[in-house]
Amino acid sequence: MLKGRLGLETARIPHGDRHGLLWLGRGNLVVDAGTLRFITAGDGDLPAGDYAIPFQTVSCIALQPGATVSHDALRLCARHSTGIVVTGVDGVRLYASMPFGPDESARARMQVTHWSDPNLRTLIARRMYAWRLGELLPDADIAVLRGIEGARMKTIYKRLSESFGMSWRGRRYDRGAPDSADLANQAINHASTAVYALAQVAVAVTGTIPQLGFIHEDSGRAFALDIADLFRDSVTLPAAFEAAKSAHPGETLERAVRRHTGAVFKRDRIVEKMIDRIKELFDHDDHRDHEKRSRPVSGLPGVGDVRGDAGGVHVAGDDPGGAGAGLGGDGGVVRPGDPRPGGGDDVA
């Protein structure tokens, strides 16, 4: 099967039959005799060892702090359309990604179709707001929907701050002087950055187009901002307030929030939930029926279904064709030595 020293044979496993993300940290990703290997001295729950990586059966490899990758490893993954993303611990930052997603373009083309049609774009925006707020907003343009959401968020900020016993004088953020904000606002800023980075990972591995947002517009990562906002009430704000209340003496607020948010990502499988939400937006047959463009959002699958859990976690040896597997069902996560390692004290 293997051809040449890098094993660059032509057979490729479709992404729909693969597992999802494989998280690796504190080790070297190299190629030896055509086999992709990860050599580590040990990282959290991953014992020291030399691991053969099933690169043809995963859709994407996430490299966390302390991991290095060789040129040969990049070539081998590229040859088999296995993506690589470079992240902070537990995905709280995204630094780089290889531009490989699914092996077909249906989801990206569906995103373009919905983004370019004003009626469908509003439909998607309403659906996102319905997921967040638990109710269907009026059939109005994007500006009106943003205004309604902004008013609701004022109430949510106040309620959450009171539940965590923190003072709240309103949402304030000065990009030129971020440290001038009060403790609660600084914590929200740091948590938002982490959730946004994880959303970029989800966008990268699903092969969707980051520039084409439905609620956000100007950013080059507008769609990732849309996805991050879906988790603002359930992840970003609680994580921010919890971290601010429990920060250890001598630990910076930014570090405390980043660490706590990363732990929430791993505990609650947030990247899997993000991936599932993206798939729910574009992978339904009713989106493909032009006659249903005027159909009420309440009639679409998933509206109002604010789920508590997402696709399962897949460990090497599980059936890769099961629910959540691959980029046809890319909620899965492969973890050598499950649970996956969290990392040490590197800057994430």
Order of alpha helices (4+ residues) and beta strands (2+ residues): beta-beta-beta-beta-beta-beta-alpha-beta-beta-alpha-alpha-alpha-alpha-alpha-alpha-alpha-alpha-beta
